[in-house]
Amino acid sequence: MTCTIIPFPAAKRTGKIRHTALLLSERSGKGAEHYWRQVISGMRSQMVAAQLEPEVIEAELKAFADRVFGTMYEMGCDRRA
């Protein structure tokens, strides 16, 4: 019997999205880059440990990133430019 693991959508993790956006908005340069890499690395590790498929992991991380940067834009701190 094969099971399919369905993750809770990363783009719906509102608290983590807001927290990440806030902390990123308070940092710049290497500090912001280091924090972002930590967040993504931690999330990726959790998903790998849950045995999610690589394409699912990438889609979840992209959706999370889109929401974080969208939230930063709404806060007036868009750093994607």
C-alpha beads as a LAMMPS data file, in Angstrom:
LAMMPS data file: protein, C-alpha beads

81 atoms
80 bonds

1 atom types
1 bond types

-500.0 500.0 xlo xhi
-500.0 500.0 ylo yhi
-500.0 500.0 zlo zhi

Masses

1 110.0

Atoms # bond

1 1 1 0.000 0.000 0.000
2 1 1 1.360 3.405 -1.005
3 1 1 0.611 6.545 0.959
4 1 1 0.682 10.093 -0.300
5 1 1 1.816 12.691 2.204
6 1 1 -0.016 15.985 1.842
7 1 1 1.707 18.852 3.663
8 1 1 -0.070 21.719 5.347
9 1 1 0.287 24.459 2.708
10 1 1 3.317 26.621 3.553
11 1 1 1.520 29.611 2.000
12 1 1 -1.161 29.268 4.698
13 1 1 1.291 29.455 7.615
14 1 1 0.202 33.011 8.307
15 1 1 2.039 33.425 11.608
16 1 1 5.340 32.196 10.193
17 1 1 4.873 34.336 7.085
18 1 1 4.264 37.501 9.126
19 1 1 7.108 36.740 11.529
20 1 1 9.543 36.060 8.698
21 1 1 8.483 39.190 6.803
22 1 1 8.887 41.315 9.920
23 1 1 12.346 39.979 10.755
24 1 1 13.490 40.285 7.139
25 1 1 12.257 43.885 7.026
26 1 1 14.425 44.672 10.080
27 1 1 17.577 43.298 8.433
28 1 1 19.525 44.190 5.335
29 1 1 22.372 42.825 3.274
30 1 1 24.094 39.704 4.548
31 1 1 22.021 39.627 7.725
32 1 1 18.780 39.418 5.751
33 1 1 20.258 36.886 3.347
34 1 1 21.538 34.701 6.195
35 1 1 18.178 34.784 7.999
36 1 1 16.282 33.926 4.792
37 1 1 18.564 30.990 4.081
38 1 1 18.074 29.721 7.645
39 1 1 14.287 29.860 7.324
40 1 1 14.222 28.093 3.956
41 1 1 16.799 25.520 5.020
42 1 1 14.819 24.679 8.150
43 1 1 11.577 24.340 6.243
44 1 1 13.254 22.224 3.565
45 1 1 14.763 19.926 6.222
46 1 1 11.365 19.407 7.839
47 1 1 9.780 18.543 4.505
48 1 1 12.595 16.176 3.539
49 1 1 12.257 14.454 6.929
50 1 1 8.523 14.073 6.225
51 1 1 9.526 12.362 2.962
52 1 1 7.795 14.828 0.663
53 1 1 8.629 14.643 -3.024
54 1 1 11.273 17.165 -4.170
55 1 1 8.841 18.888 -6.553
56 1 1 6.324 19.298 -3.720
57 1 1 9.020 20.789 -1.494
58 1 1 10.063 23.285 -4.153
59 1 1 6.458 24.294 -4.845
60 1 1 5.763 24.769 -1.119
61 1 1 8.910 26.851 -0.594
62 1 1 8.125 29.017 -3.622
63 1 1 4.573 29.605 -2.410
64 1 1 5.911 30.506 1.046
65 1 1 8.470 32.907 -0.447
66 1 1 5.805 34.550 -2.600
67 1 1 3.650 35.142 0.481
68 1 1 6.572 36.458 2.586
69 1 1 7.663 38.938 -0.073
70 1 1 4.045 39.870 -0.778
71 1 1 3.585 40.606 2.923
72 1 1 6.748 42.700 2.950
73 1 1 5.427 44.638 -0.030
74 1 1 2.153 45.275 1.794
75 1 1 4.176 46.473 4.801
76 1 1 6.048 48.875 2.527
77 1 1 9.368 47.031 2.793
78 1 1 9.722 45.303 -0.554
79 1 1 13.365 44.191 -1.007
80 1 1 12.972 42.302 -4.275
81 1 1 13.898 45.253 -6.475

Bonds

1 1 1 2
2 1 2 3
3 1 3 4
4 1 4 5
5 1 5 6
6 1 6 7
7 1 7 8
8 1 8 9
9 1 9 10
10 1 10 11
11 1 11 12
12 1 12 13
13 1 13 14
14 1 14 15
15 1 15 16
16 1 16 17
17 1 17 18
18 1 18 19
19 1 19 20
20 1 20 21
21 1 21 22
22 1 22 23
23 1 23 24
24 1 24 25
25 1 25 26
26 1 26 27
27 1 27 28
28 1 28 29
29 1 29 30
30 1 30 31
31 1 31 32
32 1 32 33
33 1 33 34
34 1 34 35
35 1 35 36
36 1 36 37
37 1 37 38
38 1 38 39
39 1 39 40
40 1 40 41
41 1 41 42
42 1 42 43
43 1 43 44
44 1 44 45
45 1 45 46
46 1 46 47
47 1 47 48
48 1 48 49
49 1 49 50
50 1 50 51
51 1 51 52
52 1 52 53
53 1 53 54
54 1 54 55
55 1 55 56
56 1 56 57
57 1 57 58
58 1 58 59
59 1 59 60
60 1 60 61
61 1 61 62
62 1 62 63
63 1 63 64
64 1 64 65
65 1 65 66
66 1 66 67
67 1 67 68
68 1 68 69
69 1 69 70
70 1 70 71
71 1 71 72
72 1 72 73
73 1 73 74
74 1 74 75
75 1 75 76
76 1 76 77
77 1 77 78
78 1 78 79
79 1 79 80
80 1 80 81
